[in-house]
Amino acid sequence: MTNDVLTGRVWRFDHDISTDLLSPGAYAVDPVEVRKQHVLESVNPEFVSAVSPGDVLVVGRNFGCGSSRETAAENLKALGIACVVAESLARIFMRNAIALGLPVVVCPGVHDSFAEGDTIEIDLASGRIVNVDSGVQLQGDSLPREMREILAAGGILAVLKEQAGG
């Protein structure tokens, strides 16, 4: 098992961020290297050029709503997003994210407890969320051991390959 504690710079987005905003349909059949260049472009056109590996999305309610595009989570992971912490998540987005190896945590109050650029610490095992800059501590949902093992392996395909003997 890898480290369950993640630390990163916050990118803050509001409520109802759909999979269409995370993976615009106009690029649906393009390779991930093209698709990832259009993540959230209609919400924040500078996001893709300024995001860095290890950054964290802190978002409002209903993140990942809309269609069941697994490319939404895949694009975030390709950009190097370390975790998504949301007030609430669409269930299918959460399943896709974990299956692809992208940590996601539900934490009531997180949206109003962070500003863009703050440093966040996330404990996946306990669900503890800390704003390192302000000292605010929140309690989110912990991720079960099985989910953390899938994340540590890099996604469900890596787990299945390992179980199949390589």
OpenMM code with the backbone's topology and positions (N, CA, C; nanometers):
from openmm import Vec3, app, unit

residues = "MET THR ASN ASP VAL LEU THR GLY ARG VAL TRP ARG PHE ASP HIS ASP ILE SER THR ASP LEU LEU SER PRO GLY ALA TYR ALA VAL ASP PRO VAL GLU VAL ARG LYS GLN HIS VAL LEU GLU SER VAL ASN PRO GLU PHE VAL SER ALA VAL SER PRO GLY ASP VAL LEU VAL VAL GLY ARG ASN PHE GLY CYS GLY SER SER ARG GLU THR ALA ALA GLU ASN LEU LYS ALA LEU GLY ILE ALA CYS VAL VAL ALA GLU SER LEU ALA ARG ILE PHE MET ARG ASN ALA ILE ALA LEU GLY LEU PRO VAL VAL VAL CYS PRO GLY VAL HIS ASP SER PHE ALA GLU GLY ASP THR ILE GLU ILE ASP LEU ALA SER GLY ARG ILE VAL ASN VAL ASP SER GLY VAL GLN LEU GLN GLY ASP SER LEU PRO ARG GLU MET ARG GLU ILE LEU ALA ALA GLY GLY ILE LEU ALA VAL LEU LYS GLU GLN ALA GLY GLY".split()
positions = [
    Vec3(0.0852, -0.1180, 0.0000),
    Vec3(0.0000, 0.0000, 0.0000),
    Vec3(0.0895, 0.1239, 0.0000),
    Vec3(0.0574, 0.2172, -0.0852),
    Vec3(0.1319, 0.3423, -0.0882),
    Vec3(0.0778, 0.4361, 0.0185),
    Vec3(0.1380, 0.5514, 0.0283),
    Vec3(0.0987, 0.6518, 0.1262),
    Vec3(-0.0468, 0.6947, 0.1053),
    Vec3(-0.1245, 0.6907, 0.2109),
    Vec3(-0.2653, 0.7309, 0.2048),
    Vec3(-0.2837, 0.8805, 0.2263),
    Vec3(-0.1755, 0.9545, 0.2538),
    Vec3(-0.1847, 1.0984, 0.2772),
    Vec3(-0.1305, 1.1723, 0.1551),
    Vec3(-0.2154, 1.2576, 0.0991),
    Vec3(-0.1805, 1.3356, -0.0186),
    Vec3(-0.1778, 1.4833, 0.0181),
    Vec3(-0.0851, 1.5578, -0.0396),
    Vec3(-0.0770, 1.7017, -0.0196),
    Vec3(-0.0630, 1.7673, -0.1557),
    Vec3(-0.1355, 1.8769, -0.1769),
    Vec3(-0.1245, 1.9441, -0.3059),
    Vec3(-0.1826, 2.0842, -0.3038),
    Vec3(-0.1622, 2.1535, -0.4141),
    Vec3(-0.2165, 2.2883, -0.4342),
    Vec3(-0.3601, 2.2764, -0.4832),
    Vec3(-0.4458, 2.3613, -0.4323),
    Vec3(-0.5891, 2.3569, -0.4625),
    Vec3(-0.6245, 2.4367, -0.5870),
    Vec3(-0.7065, 2.3727, -0.6704),
    Vec3(-0.7829, 2.4390, -0.7764),
    Vec3(-0.9271, 2.4296, -0.7330),
    Vec3(-0.9945, 2.5409, -0.7190),
    Vec3(-1.1313, 2.5422, -0.6658),
    Vec3(-1.2309, 2.5687, -0.7780),
    Vec3(-1.3310, 2.4811, -0.7850),
    Vec3(-1.4388, 2.4947, -0.8822),
    Vec3(-1.5719, 2.4851, -0.8093),
    Vec3(-1.6759, 2.5388, -0.8704),
    Vec3(-1.8068, 2.5461, -0.8061),
    Vec3(-1.8865, 2.4174, -0.8232),
    Vec3(-2.0163, 2.4298, -0.8174),
    Vec3(-2.1090, 2.3169, -0.8186),
    Vec3(-2.1428, 2.2752, -0.9623),
    Vec3(-2.1929, 2.1518, -0.9737),
    Vec3(-2.2466, 2.0990, -1.0997),
    Vec3(-2.1456, 2.0976, -1.2146),
    Vec3(-2.0236, 2.0586, -1.1859),
    Vec3(-1.9234, 2.0409, -1.2912),
    Vec3(-1.9497, 1.9040, -1.3547),
    Vec3(-1.9940, 1.9079, -1.4790),
    Vec3(-2.0367, 1.7844, -1.5469),
    Vec3(-1.9203, 1.7153, -1.6173),
    Vec3(-1.9447, 1.5911, -1.6548),
    Vec3(-1.8451, 1.5179, -1.7336),
    Vec3(-1.8263, 1.5833, -1.8709),
    Vec3(-1.9269, 1.6557, -1.9187),
    Vec3(-1.9124, 1.7279, -2.0456),
    Vec3(-1.8092, 1.8397, -2.0338),
    Vec3(-1.7972, 1.9011, -1.9162),
    Vec3(-1.6965, 2.0046, -1.8942),
    Vec3(-1.5576, 1.9437, -1.8739),
    Vec3(-1.5538, 1.8232, -1.8204),
    Vec3(-1.4267, 1.7542, -1.7955),
    Vec3(-1.3744, 1.6825, -1.9197),
    Vec3(-1.4660, 1.6477, -2.0087),
    Vec3(-1.4299, 1.5750, -2.1306),
    Vec3(-1.5266, 1.6154, -2.2420),
    Vec3(-1.5041, 1.7340, -2.3023),
    Vec3(-1.5974, 1.7834, -2.4048),
    Vec3(-1.6168, 1.6842, -2.5188),
    Vec3(-1.7421, 1.6685, -2.5596),
    Vec3(-1.7782, 1.5722, -2.6629),
    Vec3(-1.7091, 1.5940, -2.7959),
    Vec3(-1.6722, 1.7160, -2.8284),
    Vec3(-1.6058, 1.7450, -2.9560),
    Vec3(-1.4722, 1.6712, -2.9683),
    Vec3(-1.4163, 1.6289, -2.8546),
    Vec3(-1.2852, 1.5610, -2.8547),
    Vec3(-1.2967, 1.4164, -2.8071),
    Vec3(-1.4170, 1.3625, -2.8060),
    Vec3(-1.4451, 1.2316, -2.7457),
    Vec3(-1.3619, 1.1181, -2.8033),
    Vec3(-1.3333, 1.1217, -2.9304),
    Vec3(-1.2591, 1.0106, -2.9903),
    Vec3(-1.1102, 1.0417, -3.0088),
    Vec3(-1.0676, 1.1574, -2.9632),
    Vec3(-0.9264, 1.1945, -2.9732),
    Vec3(-0.8442, 1.1218, -2.8667),
    Vec3(-0.7152, 1.1092, -2.8884),
    Vec3(-0.6278, 1.0496, -2.7864),
    Vec3(-0.6271, 1.1361, -2.6600),
    Vec3(-0.5922, 1.0764, -2.5479),
    Vec3(-0.5926, 1.1470, -2.4200),
    Vec3(-0.5028, 1.2708, -2.4235),
    Vec3(-0.3940, 1.2675, -2.4970),
    Vec3(-0.3047, 1.3840, -2.5039),
    Vec3(-0.3754, 1.5052, -2.5639),
    Vec3(-0.4713, 1.4818, -2.6528),
    Vec3(-0.5517, 1.5911, -2.7092),
    Vec3(-0.6660, 1.6245, -2.6138),
    Vec3(-0.7374, 1.5234, -2.5658),
    Vec3(-0.8535, 1.5447, -2.4787),
    Vec3(-0.8184, 1.6250, -2.3548),
    Vec3(-0.7048, 1.5942, -2.2941),
    Vec3(-0.6705, 1.6601, -2.1674),
    Vec3(-0.6473, 1.8104, -2.1845),
    Vec3(-0.6206, 1.8547, -2.3058),
    Vec3(-0.5985, 1.9978, -2.3311),
    Vec3(-0.7277, 2.0793, -2.3244),
    Vec3(-0.8419, 2.0131, -2.3129),
    Vec3(-0.9712, 2.0820, -2.3150),
    Vec3(-1.0501, 2.0652, -2.1847),
    Vec3(-0.9864, 2.0109, -2.0827),
    Vec3(-1.0518, 1.9908, -1.9541),
    Vec3(-1.0876, 2.1267, -1.8928),
    Vec3(-1.2131, 2.1452, -1.8621),
    Vec3(-1.2641, 2.2638, -1.7933),
    Vec3(-1.2368, 2.3946, -1.8670),
    Vec3(-1.2102, 2.3875, -1.9974),
    Vec3(-1.1742, 2.5082, -2.0715),
    Vec3(-1.2848, 2.6125, -2.0737),
    Vec3(-1.4108, 2.5702, -2.0691),
    Vec3(-1.5191, 2.6686, -2.0701),
    Vec3(-1.5441, 2.7290, -1.9317),
    Vec3(-1.4870, 2.6699, -1.8281),
    Vec3(-1.5013, 2.7205, -1.6915),
    Vec3(-1.3816, 2.8071, -1.6533),
    Vec3(-1.2617, 2.7600, -1.6868),
    Vec3(-1.1384, 2.8328, -1.6590),
    Vec3(-1.0398, 2.8050, -1.7731),
    Vec3(-1.0340, 2.8927, -1.8726),
    Vec3(-0.9488, 2.8688, -1.9897),
    Vec3(-0.7993, 2.8546, -1.9579),
    Vec3(-0.7546, 2.9048, -1.8437),
    Vec3(-0.6121, 2.8949, -1.8069),
    Vec3(-0.5781, 2.7678, -1.7303),
    Vec3(-0.6790, 2.6921, -1.6917),
    Vec3(-0.6566, 2.5757, -1.6051),
    Vec3(-0.5529, 2.4794, -1.6613),
    Vec3(-0.5707, 2.4335, -1.7837),
    Vec3(-0.4831, 2.3297, -1.8395),
    Vec3(-0.3382, 2.3775, -1.8503),
    Vec3(-0.3178, 2.5027, -1.8842),
    Vec3(-0.1803, 2.5520, -1.8994),
    Vec3(-0.1131, 2.5790, -1.7648),
    Vec3(-0.1916, 2.5927, -1.6585),
    Vec3(-0.1338, 2.6274, -1.5291),
    Vec3(-0.1343, 2.5132, -1.4274),
    Vec3(-0.2138, 2.4086, -1.4513),
    Vec3(-0.2208, 2.2977, -1.3561),
    Vec3(-0.0884, 2.2212, -1.3568),
    Vec3(-0.0526, 2.1688, -1.2402),
    Vec3(0.0719, 2.0921, -1.2262),
    Vec3(0.0416, 1.9553, -1.1667),
    Vec3(0.1239, 1.8567, -1.2001),
    Vec3(0.1062, 1.7253, -1.1369),
    Vec3(0.1092, 1.7386, -0.9848),
    Vec3(0.0156, 1.6716, -0.9205),
    Vec3(0.0050, 1.6775, -0.7747),
    Vec3(-0.0983, 1.7756, -0.7253),
    Vec3(-0.1510, 1.8601, -0.8146),
    Vec3(-0.2565, 1.9536, -0.7759),
    Vec3(-0.3851, 1.8770, -0.7440),
    Vec3(-0.4725, 1.9421, -0.6673),
    Vec3(-0.5958, 1.8806, -0.6191),
    Vec3(-0.7141, 1.9689, -0.6572),
    Vec3(-0.8230, 1.9069, -0.7012),
    Vec3(-0.9463, 1.9805, -0.7257),
    Vec3(-1.0310, 1.9792, -0.5995),
    Vec3(-1.0733, 2.0974, -0.5554),
    Vec3(-1.1706, 2.1116, -0.4477),
    Vec3(-1.2944, 2.1697, -0.5138),
    Vec3(-1.4045, 2.0966, -0.5038),
    Vec3(-1.5233, 2.1318, -0.5814),
    Vec3(-1.6492, 2.1246, -0.4961),
    Vec3(-1.7550, 2.1830, -0.5503),
    Vec3(-1.8827, 2.1865, -0.4802),
    Vec3(-1.9625, 2.0590, -0.4973),
    Vec3(-2.0928, 2.0765, -0.4973),
    Vec3(-2.1857, 1.9637, -0.5067),
    Vec3(-2.1955, 1.9122, -0.6504),
    Vec3(-2.2276, 1.7839, -0.6594),
    Vec3(-2.2665, 1.7226, -0.7859),
    Vec3(-2.1534, 1.7184, -0.8884),
    Vec3(-2.0315, 1.6984, -0.8435),
    Vec3(-1.9183, 1.6915, -0.9353),
    Vec3(-1.9249, 1.5625, -1.0164),
    Vec3(-1.9013, 1.5735, -1.1466),
    Vec3(-1.9022, 1.4565, -1.2343),
    Vec3(-2.0405, 1.4151, -1.2775),
    Vec3(-2.1367, 1.5057, -1.2646),
    Vec3(-2.2733, 1.4756, -1.3080),
    Vec3(-2.2773, 1.4656, -1.4605),
    Vec3(-2.3862, 1.4171, -1.5128),
    Vec3(-2.4027, 1.4081, -1.6575),
    Vec3(-2.3787, 1.2674, -1.7075),
    Vec3(-2.3189, 1.2586, -1.8231),
    Vec3(-2.2980, 1.1283, -1.8861),
    Vec3(-2.1929, 1.0470, -1.8115),
    Vec3(-2.1833, 0.9209, -1.8451),
    Vec3(-2.0929, 0.8307, -1.7733),
    Vec3(-1.9554, 0.8211, -1.8379),
    Vec3(-1.9097, 0.9267, -1.9016),
    Vec3(-1.7791, 0.9253, -1.9698),
    Vec3(-1.6644, 0.8959, -1.8738),
    Vec3(-1.6031, 0.7824, -1.8915),
    Vec3(-1.4875, 0.7549, -1.8074),
    Vec3(-1.3683, 0.8409, -1.8477),
    Vec3(-1.3748, 0.9007, -1.9666),
    Vec3(-1.2674, 0.9911, -2.0093),
    Vec3(-1.2591, 1.1146, -1.9202),
    Vec3(-1.3671, 1.1483, -1.8486),
    Vec3(-1.3625, 1.2630, -1.7580),
    Vec3(-1.2575, 1.2405, -1.6492),
    Vec3(-1.2613, 1.1262, -1.5850),
    Vec3(-1.1624, 1.0932, -1.4824),
    Vec3(-1.0257, 1.0675, -1.5451),
    Vec3(-1.0247, 1.0019, -1.6603),
    Vec3(-0.8989, 0.9729, -1.7289),
    Vec3(-0.8243, 1.1015, -1.7643),
    Vec3(-0.8971, 1.2033, -1.8098),
    Vec3(-0.8343, 1.3307, -1.8451),
    Vec3(-0.7731, 1.3990, -1.7232),
    Vec3(-0.8449, 1.3975, -1.6104),
    Vec3(-0.7906, 1.4574, -1.4882),
    Vec3(-0.6639, 1.3860, -1.4441),
    Vec3(-0.6672, 1.2544, -1.4502),
    Vec3(-0.5488, 1.1776, -1.4121),
    Vec3(-0.4324, 1.2076, -1.5068),
    Vec3(-0.4611, 1.2210, -1.6366),
    Vec3(-0.3563, 1.2512, -1.7347),
    Vec3(-0.2936, 1.3888, -1.7105),
    Vec3(-0.3706, 1.4806, -1.6543),
    Vec3(-0.3173, 1.6128, -1.6194),
    Vec3(-0.2338, 1.6095, -1.4918),
    Vec3(-0.2391, 1.4984, -1.4204),
    Vec3(-0.1613, 1.4854, -1.2968),
    Vec3(-0.2377, 1.5232, -1.1716),
    Vec3(-0.3700, 1.5404, -1.1828),
    Vec3(-0.4503, 1.5719, -1.0643),
    Vec3(-0.4328, 1.4578, -0.9639),
    Vec3(-0.3968, 1.4935, -0.8402),
    Vec3(-0.3695, 1.3928, -0.7382),
    Vec3(-0.4957, 1.3415, -0.6716),
    Vec3(-0.6005, 1.4263, -0.6663),
    Vec3(-0.7229, 1.3880, -0.5965),
    Vec3(-0.8310, 1.4900, -0.6279),
    Vec3(-0.9556, 1.4466, -0.6189),
    Vec3(-1.0712, 1.5352, -0.6250),
    Vec3(-1.1409, 1.5254, -0.4903),
    Vec3(-1.1614, 1.6404, -0.4255),
    Vec3(-1.2343, 1.6454, -0.2993),
    Vec3(-1.3586, 1.7297, -0.3247),
    Vec3(-1.4754, 1.6713, -0.3039),
    Vec3(-1.6013, 1.7349, -0.3425),
    Vec3(-1.7040, 1.7316, -0.2311),
    Vec3(-1.7946, 1.8283, -0.2355),
    Vec3(-1.9107, 1.8264, -0.1455),
    Vec3(-1.9939, 1.7009, -0.1725),
    Vec3(-2.0126, 1.6693, -0.3012),
    Vec3(-2.0770, 1.5440, -0.3406),
    Vec3(-2.0330, 1.5098, -0.4824),
    Vec3(-2.0384, 1.3809, -0.5127),
    Vec3(-1.9932, 1.3286, -0.6418),
    Vec3(-2.1040, 1.2470, -0.7069),
    Vec3(-2.1100, 1.2529, -0.8391),
    Vec3(-2.1954, 1.1593, -0.9103),
    Vec3(-2.1383, 1.0195, -0.8891),
    Vec3(-2.2239, 0.9242, -0.8600),
    Vec3(-2.1789, 0.7887, -0.8288),
    Vec3(-2.0971, 0.7274, -0.9423),
    Vec3(-2.1419, 0.7451, -1.0671),
    Vec3(-2.0689, 0.6850, -1.1799),
    Vec3(-1.9318, 0.7496, -1.1966),
    Vec3(-1.9201, 0.8803, -1.1696),
    Vec3(-1.7885, 0.9442, -1.1768),
    Vec3(-1.6965, 0.8849, -1.0708),
    Vec3(-1.7483, 0.8660, -0.9506),
    Vec3(-1.6666, 0.8086, -0.8433),
    Vec3(-1.6178, 0.6692, -0.8810),
    Vec3(-1.7065, 0.5876, -0.9341),
    Vec3(-1.6669, 0.4516, -0.9739),
    Vec3(-1.5604, 0.4555, -1.0834),
    Vec3(-1.5804, 0.5402, -1.1835),
    Vec3(-1.4834, 0.5512, -1.2922),
    Vec3(-1.3490, 0.6012, -1.2406),
    Vec3(-1.3523, 0.7004, -1.1521),
    Vec3(-1.2274, 0.7561, -1.0994),
    Vec3(-1.1469, 0.6502, -1.0248),
    Vec3(-1.2100, 0.5801, -0.9337),
    Vec3(-1.1397, 0.4767, -0.8568),
    Vec3(-1.0883, 0.3683, -0.9513),
    Vec3(-1.1714, 0.3258, -1.0457),
    Vec3(-1.1303, 0.2211, -1.1401),
    Vec3(-1.0087, 0.2629, -1.2219),
    Vec3(-0.9942, 0.3922, -1.2475),
    Vec3(-0.8809, 0.4426, -1.3258),
    Vec3(-0.7631, 0.4854, -1.2393),
    Vec3(-0.7793, 0.4781, -1.1069),
    Vec3(-0.6686, 0.5114, -1.0169),
    Vec3(-0.6629, 0.6570, -0.9747),
    Vec3(-0.7754, 0.7298, -0.9832),
    Vec3(-0.7811, 0.8695, -0.9413),
    Vec3(-0.8563, 0.8777, -0.8085),
    Vec3(-0.7891, 0.9171, -0.6995),
    Vec3(-0.8578, 0.9267, -0.5707),
    Vec3(-0.9652, 1.0355, -0.5714),
    Vec3(-1.0784, 1.0052, -0.5094),
    Vec3(-1.1887, 1.1002, -0.4920),
    Vec3(-1.2417, 1.0857, -0.3496),
    Vec3(-1.2704, 1.1996, -0.2872),
    Vec3(-1.3185, 1.1995, -0.1491),
    Vec3(-1.4372, 1.2946, -0.1394),
    Vec3(-1.5417, 1.2515, -0.0712),
    Vec3(-1.6560, 1.3375, -0.0416),
    Vec3(-1.6335, 1.3980, 0.0959),
    Vec3(-1.6474, 1.5318, 0.1029),
    Vec3(-1.6249, 1.6012, 0.2297),
    Vec3(-1.7172, 1.7217, 0.2404),
    Vec3(-1.8231, 1.7113, 0.3201),
    Vec3(-1.9113, 1.8262, 0.3406),
    Vec3(-1.8331, 1.9460, 0.3954),
    Vec3(-1.8610, 2.0641, 0.3415),
    Vec3(-1.7962, 2.1865, 0.3872),
    Vec3(-1.6661, 2.2201, 0.3182),
    Vec3(-1.6152, 2.1313, 0.2345),
    Vec3(-1.4838, 2.1531, 0.1744),
    Vec3(-1.4828, 2.2727, 0.0795),
    Vec3(-1.5879, 2.2911, 0.0036),
    Vec3(-1.5916, 2.3975, -0.0971),
    Vec3(-1.5700, 2.5352, -0.0360),
    Vec3(-1.6332, 2.5616, 0.0759),
    Vec3(-1.6219, 2.6933, 0.1393),
    Vec3(-1.5012, 2.7055, 0.2313),
    Vec3(-1.4255, 2.5981, 0.2497),
    Vec3(-1.3113, 2.5992, 0.3409),
    Vec3(-1.1771, 2.6189, 0.2716),
    Vec3(-1.1801, 2.6310, 0.1388),
    Vec3(-1.0561, 2.6467, 0.0631),
    Vec3(-1.0689, 2.7579, -0.0389),
    Vec3(-0.9579, 2.8241, -0.0635),
    Vec3(-0.9469, 2.9204, -0.1734),
    Vec3(-0.8494, 2.8623, -0.2749),
    Vec3(-0.8603, 2.9086, -0.3966),
    Vec3(-0.7666, 2.8648, -0.4999),
    Vec3(-0.6239, 2.8945, -0.4548),
    Vec3(-0.5360, 2.7950, -0.4706),
    Vec3(-0.3959, 2.8114, -0.4342),
    Vec3(-0.3613, 2.7666, -0.2938),
    Vec3(-0.4621, 2.7433, -0.2079),
    Vec3(-0.4346, 2.6910, -0.0739),
    Vec3(-0.3678, 2.5544, -0.0857),
    Vec3(-0.3048, 2.5116, 0.0212),
    Vec3(-0.2470, 2.3775, 0.0274),
    Vec3(-0.3414, 2.2881, 0.1066),
    Vec3(-0.3714, 2.1729, 0.0485),
    Vec3(-0.4631, 2.0768, 0.1101),
    Vec3(-0.3872, 1.9499, 0.1459),
    Vec3(-0.4262, 1.8903, 0.2581),
    Vec3(-0.3758, 1.7590, 0.2979),
    Vec3(-0.4964, 1.6678, 0.3106),
    Vec3(-0.4884, 1.5520, 0.2482),
    Vec3(-0.5988, 1.4569, 0.2431),
    Vec3(-0.5509, 1.3228, 0.2964),
    Vec3(-0.6172, 1.2708, 0.3967),
    Vec3(-0.5884, 1.1364, 0.4461),
    Vec3(-0.6988, 1.0444, 0.3942),
    Vec3(-0.6662, 0.9647, 0.2937),
    Vec3(-0.7655, 0.8781, 0.2310),
    Vec3(-0.8207, 0.7736, 0.3270),
    Vec3(-0.7372, 0.7253, 0.4189),
    Vec3(-0.7795, 0.6201, 0.5104),
    Vec3(-0.8769, 0.6710, 0.6160),
    Vec3(-0.8542, 0.7916, 0.6660),
    Vec3(-0.9400, 0.8441, 0.7724),
    Vec3(-1.0457, 0.9414, 0.7207),
    Vec3(-1.0235, 0.9989, 0.6021),
    Vec3(-1.1146, 1.0994, 0.5486),
    Vec3(-1.0863, 1.2395, 0.6006),
    Vec3(-0.9797, 1.2552, 0.6769),
    Vec3(-0.9445, 1.3865, 0.7324),
    Vec3(-0.8898, 1.4773, 0.6230),
    Vec3(-0.9444, 1.5993, 0.6155),
    Vec3(-0.9037, 1.6995, 0.5175),
    Vec3(-0.8558, 1.8217, 0.5951),
    Vec3(-0.7377, 1.8737, 0.5606),
    Vec3(-0.6816, 1.9890, 0.6311),
    Vec3(-0.6448, 2.0969, 0.5307),
    Vec3(-0.6870, 2.2207, 0.5607),
    Vec3(-0.6358, 2.3357, 0.4877),
    Vec3(-0.5084, 2.3757, 0.5603),
    Vec3(-0.3937, 2.3434, 0.5017),
    Vec3(-0.2644, 2.3659, 0.5660),
    Vec3(-0.2425, 2.5144, 0.5931),
    Vec3(-0.2933, 2.6008, 0.5063),
    Vec3(-0.2723, 2.7449, 0.5201),
    Vec3(-0.3543, 2.8061, 0.6334),
    Vec3(-0.4805, 2.7646, 0.6476),
    Vec3(-0.5682, 2.8249, 0.7489),
    Vec3(-0.5789, 2.7405, 0.8752),
    Vec3(-0.5409, 2.6145, 0.8667),
    Vec3(-0.5535, 2.5243, 0.9807),
    Vec3(-0.6905, 2.4586, 0.9942),
    Vec3(-0.7849, 2.4920, 0.9068),
    Vec3(-0.9188, 2.4321, 0.9124),
    Vec3(-0.9082, 2.2820, 0.8875),
    Vec3(-0.9759, 2.2044, 0.9733),
    Vec3(-0.9796, 2.0595, 0.9566),
    Vec3(-1.1244, 2.0156, 0.9373),
    Vec3(-1.1436, 1.9269, 0.8425),
    Vec3(-1.2767, 1.8759, 0.8096),
    Vec3(-1.2743, 1.7236, 0.8125),
    Vec3(-1.3921, 1.6655, 0.8290),
    Vec3(-1.4030, 1.5199, 0.8231),
    Vec3(-1.4825, 1.4794, 0.7009),
    Vec3(-1.4144, 1.4153, 0.6080),
    Vec3(-1.4791, 1.3621, 0.4897),
    Vec3(-1.4994, 1.2131, 0.5032),
    Vec3(-1.5459, 1.1527, 0.3959),
    Vec3(-1.5641, 1.0076, 0.3938),
    Vec3(-1.4298, 0.9400, 0.3721),
    Vec3(-1.4011, 0.8411, 0.4534),
    Vec3(-1.2787, 0.7632, 0.4323),
    Vec3(-1.3016, 0.6687, 0.3143),
    Vec3(-1.1931, 0.6281, 0.2519),
    Vec3(-1.2020, 0.5294, 0.1442),
    Vec3(-1.1712, 0.3921, 0.2029),
    Vec3(-1.2546, 0.2938, 0.1764),
    Vec3(-1.2292, 0.1587, 0.2266),
    Vec3(-1.0946, 0.1045, 0.1770),
    Vec3(-1.0395, 0.0124, 0.2532),
    Vec3(-0.9093, -0.0477, 0.2213),
    Vec3(-0.9061, -0.0999, 0.0774),
    Vec3(-1.0132, -0.1647, 0.0339),
    Vec3(-1.0159, -0.2204, -0.1020),
    Vec3(-1.0022, -0.1111, -0.2076),
    Vec3(-1.0677, 0.0010, -0.1865),
    Vec3(-1.0547, 0.1126, -0.2815),
    Vec3(-0.9128, 0.1690, -0.2804),
    Vec3(-0.8552, 0.1816, -0.1610),
    Vec3(-0.7181, 0.2337, -0.1510),
    Vec3(-0.6187, 0.1388, -0.2168),
    Vec3(-0.6450, 0.0089, -0.2110),
    Vec3(-0.5580, -0.0879, -0.2782),
    Vec3(-0.5674, -0.0738, -0.4301),
    Vec3(-0.6878, -0.0505, -0.4819),
    Vec3(-0.7049, -0.0271, -0.6263),
    Vec3(-0.6286, 0.0985, -0.6669),
    Vec3(-0.6412, 0.2054, -0.5872),
    Vec3(-0.5704, 0.3303, -0.6172),
    Vec3(-0.4191, 0.3103, -0.6136),
    Vec3(-0.3715, 0.2391, -0.5112),
    Vec3(-0.2276, 0.2158, -0.4972),
    Vec3(-0.1715, 0.1363, -0.6143),
    Vec3(-0.2533, 0.0463, -0.6689),
    Vec3(-0.2091, -0.0352, -0.7831),
    Vec3(-0.2102, 0.0432, -0.9137),
    Vec3(-0.2807, 0.1585, -0.9148),
    Vec3(-0.2903, 0.2378, -1.0373),
    Vec3(-0.4207, 0.2176, -1.1119),
    Vec3(-0.5136, 0.1452, -1.0519),
    Vec3(-0.6440, 0.1241, -1.1139),
    Vec3(-0.6820, -0.0219, -1.1151),
    Vec3(-0.8063, -0.0480, -1.1517),
    Vec3(-0.8605, -0.1838, -1.1467),
    Vec3(-0.7941, -0.2764, -1.2484),
    Vec3(-0.7546, -0.2244, -1.3650),
    Vec3(-0.6880, -0.3107, -1.4640),
    Vec3(-0.5575, -0.3651, -1.4102),
    Vec3(-0.4822, -0.2825, -1.3383),
    Vec3(-0.3567, -0.3290, -1.2789),
    Vec3(-0.3834, -0.4371, -1.1739),
    Vec3(-0.4891, -0.4223, -1.0971),
    Vec3(-0.5253, -0.5228, -0.9967),
    Vec3(-0.5614, -0.6538, -1.0645),
    Vec3(-0.6438, -0.6460, -1.1688),
    Vec3(-0.6860, -0.7674, -1.2389),
    Vec3(-0.5682, -0.8365, -1.3061),
    Vec3(-0.4777, -0.7610, -1.3649),
    Vec3(-0.3568, -0.8206, -1.4256),
    Vec3(-0.2727, -0.8930, -1.3220),
    Vec3(-0.2581, -0.8300, -1.2058),
    Vec3(-0.1808, -0.8915, -1.0979),
    Vec3(-0.2481, -1.0208, -1.0507),
    Vec3(-0.3803, -1.0182, -1.0368),
    Vec3(-0.4527, -1.1363, -0.9926),
    Vec3(-0.4451, -1.2481, -1.0962),
    Vec3(-0.4333, -1.2099, -1.2233),
    Vec3(-0.4251, -1.3096, -1.3302),
    Vec3(-0.2831, -1.3609, -1.3504),
    Vec3(-0.1912, -1.3103, -1.2711),
    Vec3(-0.0538, -1.3577, -1.2789),
    Vec3(0.0329, -1.2813, -1.3771),
    Vec3(0.0025, -1.1558, -1.3957),
    Vec3(0.0926, -1.0764, -1.4789),
    Vec3(0.0238, -1.0099, -1.5894),
] * unit.nanometer
topology = app.Topology()
chain = topology.addChain("A")
for resn in residues:
    res = topology.addResidue(resn, chain)
    for name in ("N", "CA", "C"):
        topology.addAtom(name, app.Element.getBySymbol(name[0]), res)
